[in-house]
Amino acid sequence: MVMRACFAALALSMLAAGAAAQDNRSPSAATGLSPSPVASSFGHYQPPKQYTEQLTSSFYVTMRDGTKIAVLVARPAKDGKVVEGKFPVIWHHSLSATQQPGDGVGPRKGGFVTIPTLTDYGYVVVQVARRGNGQSLGTMRGYHDRNEAHDAYELIEWLGTQPWSDGNVGQYGCSNTGDAAMHAMTVNAPHLKAVFAGCFSWNKYDAMRRGGIFAQWGTGPTRTIEQDMAITPVDSDPDKTMLRKAAEQHQRGVPLFDVWKALPYRDSFSPQLQSTFWAEGSASSYLPQIKQGGVPLYIVGGWRDELRDQGLIARMNIPGARILIGDWLHCQNDDFALVEEAHRFFDRHLKHIDTGIDHDEPIHYFVTGANAWRSTSQWPLPQATQTSFALTQKGLRTDGKGAPLQQSFAVDYAVNCVNAGFGPTMQPCHLAGNGLSLAGEPLKFAAEYTGHGIADLWIAADTPDANLFVYVEDVAPDGTVKVITEGRLKASLRKLGTAPWAMPPIPWHRAFAEDAQPLKTGEPVRLTFDIMPASWLFQKGHRVQFTFTGSDWRERARDPNSQPKAITLISDKAHPSSVSLPIISGK
């Protein structure tokens, strides 16, 4: 065992004004819950620590097929010795057993990366390197395949029966590990009692080929042997003999970029993986199993994360699921005490303590600009009115007036937000003069935009296909432009369909190969697609603006048939074009 210094206690994070007060009534005798050890509410849960030390040990566990999986176990300690007894277990199906910076759990000290500090409160916390990653042997097959899901079953049942386990197992993760946690819910492991997952994909095609367009920043782990050898080995492998073997086996995997590039349609068959892999790797494909398991789920998202819609859709489909969404980038939580909220959730479901969470509304969201947390039991918000902004020669109109619009804009395939100072944040950017921008009149009152927008547009191009991106923007009186959210669609995949799972009232495209409809030169076509959800307060005097482009700096492996020199946007009586947003008007 290796002694590790205990993590510093997290400072109490003050919530912004507007957080809903929670009902902290005592549970009835019928609930079977233990009384809360501390007054708690959303984002605030600080029971007294039980321990101040932590001891870790790392080793290999052998799977059903002989593959050795690396495991690091952190246990509560006192006076340099582990505390004997049985504790609930929280585990992380990660890319390494030692929480490397590239494992995808976020850089913030109060977030997912600090969940191992919960040993201070009487938990065993376990890190597991997924097969084909980190210190684990084996070869990764795609990303979140059924091998990983079956590994999760074995590991959960192993964790639930160890001498230091009381049989209650929870799982957490964000990004790739959030997906791993979702897939663990598909195999109905009896000991799995709760999952806390952030920034994952509900359906991999809709997340990674959004609108049929390959325009994502990340495409999974790809490491050299040298990079793998730089990882700390498990305790039982001090000379890195097993780590060397693992690193060599990892190289047999097919790079995820190559897999996704070869799958343009939802029903594309992967020759490398021998399956229709978008379906195999999607939690949505196993909804009946998830419902059957009935495991409580708490989802975390960010309004500046490109997977924000996926968490909201997952919550609609999984009974009893909770969600919180802040004004955050991918797997970040800024000053919000995320580990406290995770602790509150796990104490409720693994220790059966009344933490107040059952009295909360299931949805908490942060309104950017209002700097307020709000809660609701319904999504989309019933008080938000879908407001249509018609496209005209003179900009955006909500009154049905305005001259017809037929305007072409050049497509710049060299645009690069990194060089413009935006950095690799998976976000779109506004660059003056790029594409076509249309703005409305200054707002007479502040207006809150919370929910999903819908683009209903007519375009024409002189190529068999075209990619259309729409950015929703806030223009301040001084001309400063901020991108709030975005939507996109490949024109050939414009055929509408009905999703096989619950959805908000937004368009959905089946995007099978047989659904593709090539463009004809100069012929107008109608594109209807969703704008990813946001919660933003437009201040009085600001203007709503939409910018339309035919390219995005995040595009990967562009299709030569989808690269017109220009796109024509059309809005007239025969081809009415608009973008609608869910608006709560202020006065």
Residue, then its C-alpha position, 0 to 999 in steps of 0.5 A: m500500500v502507498m500512503r497518500a496525503c489527504f486531499a484538501a477540504l473543498a471550500l464552501s461554494m456560494l450559489a448565485a442569487g436565484a437558487a431555489a430553496q429546498d424542502n428539508r422536511s424529515p423523512s417519514a418512517a415509511t421511507g426507511l431513510s436515516p435522518s440527515p447529518v447536516a442541513s442541506s440543499f442543492g449544491h450545499y452538503q457538508p457533513p463532518k468528516q469521519y476520516t482524514e487519511q487515505l491509503t491506496s493499493s493498485f493491482y490487476v483483476t482478471m476478467r472472464d476472457g483472461t484480460k488483466i484490468a488495472v484497479l486502484v483502491a482508495r480506502p479510509a485510513k487512520d494513523g497510517k492504517v486502513v480502517e477495517g470494516k465494510f463501506p459503500v464503494i464508488w468507482h470510475h471506469s476511466l482511461s487509467a487507474t491513476q487519474q491522468p490529466g487526459d482521462g477526461v474528468g475535468p481540470r476543476k479542483g471541485g469537480f469529478v477529479t476530486i470525488p476520491t476525497l469522499t474516502d474522508y466520509g466513509y467511502v471506498v473509491v476505486q479507479v479502473a483503467r478500461r481494457g485497452n487503456g492506461q495500465s490495463l491490458g487488452t485492445m480497445r474495440g471502438y469506444h464503449d462497445r459491449n466488451e466494456a459494458h460486460d467488463a463493467y458488470e464483472l467489476i461492479e459485482w467484484l466490487g460489491t463482494q470485496p471484504w471492504s465493501d458493504g455491497n452498495v456500489g455507485q459509479y461516476g464519470c464525465s465525458n468518455t467516463g460518463d459514457a462508460a457509466m451510462h453503459a454500466m447501467t445497461v447490464n443490470a449488475p445487481h450491486l449497482k445502486a447509483v450513477f453520477a454522470g456528466c457530458f456523455s452521449w445519449n446517442k452517439y450518432d446525434a452527438m458525434r455526427r451532429g446533423g450528419i456533420f463530422a465537426q467535433w473537437g475530440t475523437g478519443p484516446t490515441r497514445t503511443i507506446e512511449q506515452d503509455m509507458a510514462i504512466t505510473p504502473v500498478d503496485s504489483d508491476p514495479d518494473k513495468t513489465m505488465l505496463r510494457k505488455a499493455a502498451e503494446q496491446h493498445q497499439r492494435g486498436v483502430p484509431l477512433f478518428d478512422v472509425w468515425k470517419a468511415l461511418p457517415y450514416r446512422d446505419s453505416f457498418s464499420p468494417q474495422l469493428q464488424s458492426t453498425f457501431w453507432a448503435e452498438g456504442s449508444a446508451s440509447s440502444y439499451l433503453p429497455q435494459i436501463k429502465q429494467g435496472g432502475v438505477p438512480l441517475y444524476i446527470v451533469g451538463g454545461w451550456r458551453d459543452e457540445l453534449r448539453d442536449q444529450g443529457l437533457i434527452a437522456r433525462m426524458n427517457i430514464p425514469g427518475a433521472r436528475i440533471l444540473i446544467g451550469d454555464w460551463l465548458h466540457c466537464q468543468n464546474d467553475d465555482f460550483a461545489l460539484v463534489e458536494e452535490a455528488h456526495r449528497f446524491f451518493d449518501r442518499h442512494l448508497k447510505h440511505i440518508d435523507t440528504g434533502i435531494d428527494h425534495d428537490e425538483p429534478i432539473h436545476y439550470f443556470v441562467t447565464g446573464a441573470n447569474a441565477w440557478r433555477s429549478t423546474s420539474q418540466w422540460p421544455l419550460p411551459q412558460a417559454t414561448q417559441t418565438s419565430f424570427a423571420l429572415t428578411q432583407k433588413g434583418l430579423r422580424t417577429d411581426g411578419k413584416g419585411a422584404p423577401l431575402q435571397q442572398s448568397f454568402a461565400v464559404d470560407y474553409a480556412v476559418n480558424c478560431v484557435n488563431a483568433g484567440f478562442g482556443p480549443t474549447m469545442q465552441p464555435c466563434h463569431l468572426a466578422g465577415n464570415g458567413l451571413s449575419l442577420a440581427g433584429e432590433p434592439l430589445k425593449f425589455a430583457a428576454e430570457y432564452t431557455g430551451h431548444g431553438i428550431a431552424d427552418l431554412w431554405i437554401a440552394a447551392d451548386t454542389p451535391d451537398a452542403n453543410l449549414f451551420v447556424y449560430v445564435e448570438d447576442v449583440a451588445p450596444d457596443g457591437t460586441v458579439k457573443v455566440i450563445t449556441e448553435g445548430r447544424l445540418k448536412a443538406s443531403l440528410r434533411k429528411l425528417g423522421t421520428a426518434p425511437w426514444a422520447m425527445p423534446p418537440i424538435p426535429w430529428h433526422r434518421a440519417f440512414a444511407e437510404d435517406a440521403q437526398p443530393l442537392k440539385t444545382g440552384e434548386p431550393v431545399r428546406l432544412t429543418f433542424d434543432i438549435m442546441p439548448a441554452s439558457w441566456l438572458f438578453q439584456k434590454g438594448h441588446r439584439v438577437q443575431f443569427t449567423f449562417t456559415g457553410s463551414d466550421w473550424r471544428e470540421r474533420a475529414r470534410d466531404p469534397n461533395s459538401q464544399p460549395k463556394a457559396i450558399t444562397l439563403i432564401s426567404d420569401k412567400a414560397h420559401p419562408s425561412s425563420v429561426s424560432l427560440p423559446i423566449i420568456s419576455g421580461k418587462 
